Amino acid sequence: MSKSVTSLNPKAKKQQEKSKNYLKALIILQFFLTIGLIIFGIITIFKTDLLYIFEILLGITLLVMGLNNHLIFKRRNLTIIYLIIGLGSIVLAILKLLGF
């Protein structure tokens, strides 16, 4: 019968618990960003001046989703798509804000 690494090495167990807390924090961050995105989406229907904030928040949410896909779910294809669309959204929002 083989023992697991965490039962043989207490440092590995602490490190494993820290990584779980880090991943939980990323999921919670994604949840709050998604809620904020929904709220700003509804607000931008009535006030179009806040569209830049909505686009930047969309980009940040997609970046966090891509990071979660890579670290937690191990899906590489969706990670690349989320990162490209997220960065593109942020860049376009900043360019519109600057007047280009």
C-alpha positions as CSV (number, residue, x, y, z in Angstrom):
1,M,0.0,0.0,0.0
2,S,1.5,3.4,-1.0
3,K,1.0,6.5,1.0
4,S,0.3,9.9,-0.5
5,V,2.8,12.7,-0.7
6,T,0.8,14.8,1.7
7,S,0.7,12.2,4.4
8,L,4.5,11.7,4.2
9,N,5.4,15.4,3.9
10,P,3.5,18.0,6.1
11,K,4.9,20.9,4.0
12,A,3.3,19.5,0.9
13,K,-0.1,19.4,2.7
14,K,0.2,23.1,3.7
15,Q,1.2,24.0,0.2
16,Q,-1.7,22.1,-1.2
17,E,-4.1,23.9,1.1
18,K,-2.7,27.3,0.1
19,S,-3.2,26.5,-3.6
20,K,-6.8,25.5,-2.9
21,N,-7.4,28.8,-1.2
22,Y,-5.8,30.7,-4.1
23,L,-8.1,28.9,-6.6
24,K,-11.2,29.5,-4.5
25,A,-10.3,33.2,-4.4
26,L,-10.1,33.2,-8.2
27,I,-13.5,31.7,-8.5
28,I,-15.0,34.2,-6.1
29,L,-13.3,37.0,-8.0
30,Q,-14.8,35.7,-11.3
31,F,-18.3,35.5,-9.6
32,F,-18.1,39.1,-8.4
33,L,-16.8,40.4,-11.7
34,T,-19.7,38.6,-13.5
35,I,-22.2,40.2,-11.2
36,G,-20.7,43.6,-11.8
37,L,-20.7,43.0,-15.5
38,I,-24.4,42.2,-15.4
39,I,-25.1,45.3,-13.4
40,F,-23.1,47.5,-15.7
41,G,-24.8,45.9,-18.7
42,I,-28.2,46.9,-17.4
43,I,-26.9,50.4,-16.5
44,T,-25.4,50.9,-20.0
45,I,-28.8,50.4,-21.6
46,F,-30.0,53.6,-19.9
47,K,-26.6,55.5,-19.8
48,T,-24.4,55.0,-22.8
49,D,-21.7,57.1,-21.3
50,L,-20.6,54.2,-19.1
51,L,-20.0,51.9,-22.0
52,Y,-16.2,52.2,-21.6
53,I,-16.4,50.9,-18.1
54,F,-18.5,48.0,-19.2
55,E,-16.0,47.1,-22.0
56,I,-13.1,47.2,-19.6
57,L,-15.0,45.2,-17.0
58,L,-15.8,42.7,-19.7
59,G,-12.2,42.4,-20.7
60,I,-11.1,41.9,-17.1
61,T,-13.8,39.3,-16.5
62,L,-12.7,37.4,-19.6
63,L,-9.0,37.5,-18.5
64,V,-9.9,36.0,-15.1
65,M,-12.1,33.4,-16.8
66,G,-9.2,32.4,-19.1
67,L,-6.9,32.2,-16.0
68,N,-9.4,30.0,-14.2
69,N,-9.7,27.8,-17.3
70,H,-6.0,27.3,-17.4
71,L,-5.4,26.8,-13.7
72,I,-8.5,24.9,-12.6
73,F,-10.2,23.3,-15.5
74,K,-7.1,22.7,-17.7
75,R,-8.8,23.7,-20.9
76,R,-6.2,25.2,-23.2
77,N,-8.3,26.1,-26.3
78,L,-10.9,28.2,-24.4
79,T,-8.1,29.8,-22.4
80,I,-6.6,31.3,-25.6
81,I,-9.9,32.5,-26.9
82,Y,-10.8,34.1,-23.5
83,L,-7.4,35.9,-23.3
84,I,-7.5,37.2,-26.8
85,I,-11.1,38.5,-26.6
86,G,-10.4,40.0,-23.1
87,L,-7.3,41.8,-24.2
88,G,-9.0,43.0,-27.4
89,S,-11.9,44.3,-25.4
90,I,-9.7,46.3,-23.0
91,V,-7.6,47.7,-25.9
92,L,-10.6,48.7,-27.9
93,A,-12.2,50.4,-24.9
94,I,-9.0,52.4,-24.1
95,L,-8.6,53.4,-27.8
96,K,-12.2,54.6,-27.9
97,L,-11.7,56.5,-24.6
98,L,-8.6,58.2,-26.0
99,G,-10.5,59.1,-29.2
100,F,-8.8,56.9,-31.8
